[in-house]
Amino acid sequence: MKRPFNTFLLTAAIAVGSYALQSTNVQAQSTARVGIKGGFNASTLYYDSDGVNDKNERYGFHAGVFAQIPAGDFFAIQPELLYTTKGASGNYNILGINGTNTFRLNYAELPVLATFKLGNTVDLQLGPYVAYLLNSDINSNGDFGTGVARIDRDNFNKVDYGVAGGLNLYLGKALIGVRYGQGIQRIADSGVARTILGNAKNGVGMISIGYSFN
């Protein structure tokens, strides 16, 4: 699986973190925040399937709400409720028949993140998430034609969970954030999904913009 987007996330995190460490004269934010956020996803699935090659990210989005609850001058807890897209795409060549399959998994996700505040501008975050699978399908485009086939949710574990980490940069009430989440739960549970995906787990990188109302 190619991972250029995840390399970009790491570069962005280092750059913003360096900026934060130089801002030693900024006082820590100690008031609660409530806001909205959304942005771009690049998700991956690590799966093995005969004839599948050149596996790539699925590009999608996330959107939702967040709250930040202070627990001291330099620490807070941030729960969120997000709609988020996950999955991956892969090219196949089976008996000379070529095409691309995109596995699309869409979740309602609840991260609960420990937030370490570097002044009033930068937050470093790490914590668990749990997600509930809302729907799933495969989008196919190739020699067989183009179409979307539903995969019964019963073939998947409806609950996904894992860990997420990243940082936010606040510009007044506006924010820009980067995050990576790695699933721990195996996605496929039974049926065709288990045959294709095996022990695959979710991985997703996010770039967010948002607004804090207070």
C-alpha positions in Angstrom: 0.0 0.0 0.0 1.4 3.4 -1.0 1.5 5.8 1.9 2.3 9.3 0.5 -0.5 11.0 2.5 0.7 9.5 5.8 4.2 10.9 5.0 2.7 14.3 4.5 0.9 14.1 7.8 4.2 13.3 9.6 6.0 16.2 7.9 3.1 18.6 8.9 3.1 17.4 12.5 6.9 18.0 12.8 6.6 21.4 11.3 3.8 22.6 13.5 5.3 20.9 16.6 8.5 22.9 16.1 6.6 26.1 15.8 4.8 25.3 19.1 7.9 24.6 21.0 9.2 28.0 20.0 6.1 29.8 21.4 7.1 29.7 25.0 5.5 33.0 25.9 1.9 32.0 25.2 -0.4 31.1 28.1 -2.3 27.8 28.1 -5.9 27.7 27.1 -8.0 26.7 30.1 -11.6 27.3 29.0 -13.9 24.7 27.4 -14.4 24.6 23.7 -17.3 23.4 21.6 -17.2 23.4 17.8 -17.6 21.8 14.4 -15.0 20.2 12.1 -14.7 18.4 8.8 -12.2 17.7 6.1 -10.3 15.2 4.0 -9.6 11.5 4.6 -7.1 9.1 3.0 -7.8 5.6 4.2 -6.1 2.3 3.8 -6.9 -1.4 4.2 -4.1 -4.0 4.4 -5.6 -7.1 2.7 -4.5 -10.0 0.6 -6.4 -11.2 -2.4 -5.2 -13.2 -5.4 -4.9 -11.1 -8.5 -5.1 -7.7 -6.7 -2.2 -5.3 -7.0 -1.3 -1.6 -6.8 -3.4 -1.0 -3.7 -4.1 2.6 -2.9 -5.9 4.9 -0.5 -9.6 5.6 -0.7 -10.1 9.4 -0.6 -13.1 10.6 1.3 -14.2 13.0 4.1 -15.2 13.4 7.7 -17.6 15.8 9.5 -18.9 16.2 13.0 -18.7 18.0 16.3 -16.2 18.2 19.1 -16.0 19.4 22.7 -12.8 20.1 24.7 -13.1 19.8 28.5 -10.1 21.3 30.5 -8.6 19.2 33.3 -5.9 21.7 34.2 -3.9 24.5 32.6 -2.1 22.3 30.1 -4.4 19.2 29.7 -7.9 18.5 28.4 -10.2 15.7 27.3 -11.7 16.0 23.8 -14.6 13.8 22.8 -15.9 14.0 19.2 -18.7 12.5 17.2 -17.8 12.2 13.5 -19.2 10.7 10.3 -16.1 9.3 8.5 -15.4 7.3 5.4 -12.8 4.5 5.3 -11.7 1.7 2.9 -9.2 1.3 0.1 -8.9 0.6 -3.6 -7.0 -2.0 -5.6 -6.4 -2.9 -9.2 -7.0 -6.5 -10.3 -6.0 -8.6 -13.2 -7.7 -12.0 -13.2 -7.4 -14.1 -16.4 -6.6 -11.0 -18.4 -9.7 -9.1 -17.1 -8.6 -5.7 -15.6 -10.3 -3.2 -13.4 -10.4 -1.4 -10.0 -12.4 -2.3 -6.9 -12.9 0.3 -4.2 -14.0 -1.0 -0.8 -16.2 1.7 0.9 -16.9 1.5 4.6 -18.7 4.4 6.3 -18.8 4.9 10.1 -20.1 6.9 13.0 -17.0 7.4 15.1 -16.4 8.5 18.7 -12.8 9.4 19.5 -11.9 10.4 23.1 -8.5 12.1 23.0 -6.1 13.2 25.8 -5.1 16.7 24.8 -1.8 18.3 25.8 -1.8 22.0 25.3 1.3 23.8 24.1 0.2 27.4 24.9 -3.0 28.7 23.4 -2.2 27.7 19.8 -1.3 24.0 19.5 -2.8 20.9 20.9 -1.1 17.4 20.8 -3.7 14.6 21.0 -3.7 10.9 21.6 -6.4 8.4 22.6 -8.8 5.6 21.7 -11.8 5.6 19.3 -14.8 3.4 18.8 -16.8 3.4 15.6 -20.1 1.9 14.3 -20.4 0.7 10.7 -23.3 2.4 9.0 -23.0 1.0 5.5 -20.6 -0.8 3.1 -20.2 -1.5 -0.6 -17.7 -2.2 -3.4 -17.4 0.2 -6.4 -16.1 -1.6 -9.5 -14.7 -0.1 -12.7 -13.2 -2.2 -15.4 -13.6 -4.7 -18.2 -16.8 -6.1 -16.5 -18.2 -2.5 -16.6 -18.9 0.0 -13.8 -21.2 -0.5 -10.9 -21.7 -0.5 -7.1 -22.5 -3.7 -5.2 -23.7 -3.7 -1.6 -21.9 -6.0 0.8 -24.2 -7.1 3.6 -23.1 -5.4 6.9 -23.4 -8.9 8.5 -20.2 -9.8 6.8 -18.3 -7.1 8.8 -17.7 -6.4 12.5 -20.1 -3.6 13.0 -17.9 -2.1 15.8 -14.4 -0.9 15.0 -11.9 0.4 17.5 -8.4 1.6 17.6 -6.1 4.5 18.6 -5.7 8.0 17.0 -3.1 10.7 17.4 -2.4 14.1 15.9 -2.3 17.8 16.5 -4.5 21.0 16.1 -3.3 24.5 15.3 -5.7 27.2 16.4 -5.9 30.5 14.6 -8.3 32.4 16.9 -11.5 30.3 16.9 -10.5 28.6 13.7 -8.5 25.4 13.7 -6.4 23.3 11.3 -5.7 19.7 12.4 -3.9 16.5 11.2 -4.5 13.1 12.6 -3.9 9.4 12.0 -6.1 6.6 13.3 -5.1 2.9 13.3 -7.7 0.2 13.8 -7.1 -2.7 16.1 -10.3 -4.7 15.3 -10.4 -7.0 12.3 -12.9 -5.6 9.8 -14.2 -8.7 8.1 -16.4 -11.0 10.1 -17.7 -13.7 7.7 -18.8 -14.4 4.2 -17.3 -12.7 1.1 -15.7 -9.9 3.1 -13.6 -12.4 5.1 -12.6 -14.2 1.9 -11.4 -11.0 0.3 -10.1 -9.0 3.2 -8.8 -11.6 5.6 -7.5 -9.9 8.8 -7.5 -6.4 7.3 -7.8 -3.4 9.7 -8.7 0.2 9.1 -6.1 3.0 8.8 -7.0 6.6 8.0 -5.2 9.9 7.8 -7.2 13.1 8.2 -6.8 16.8 7.5 -9.4 18.9 9.3 -10.6 22.5 9.4 -13.0 23.6 12.1 -14.5 26.4 14.2 -14.8 26.7 18.0 -17.8 28.6 19.1 -16.2 29.8 22.3 
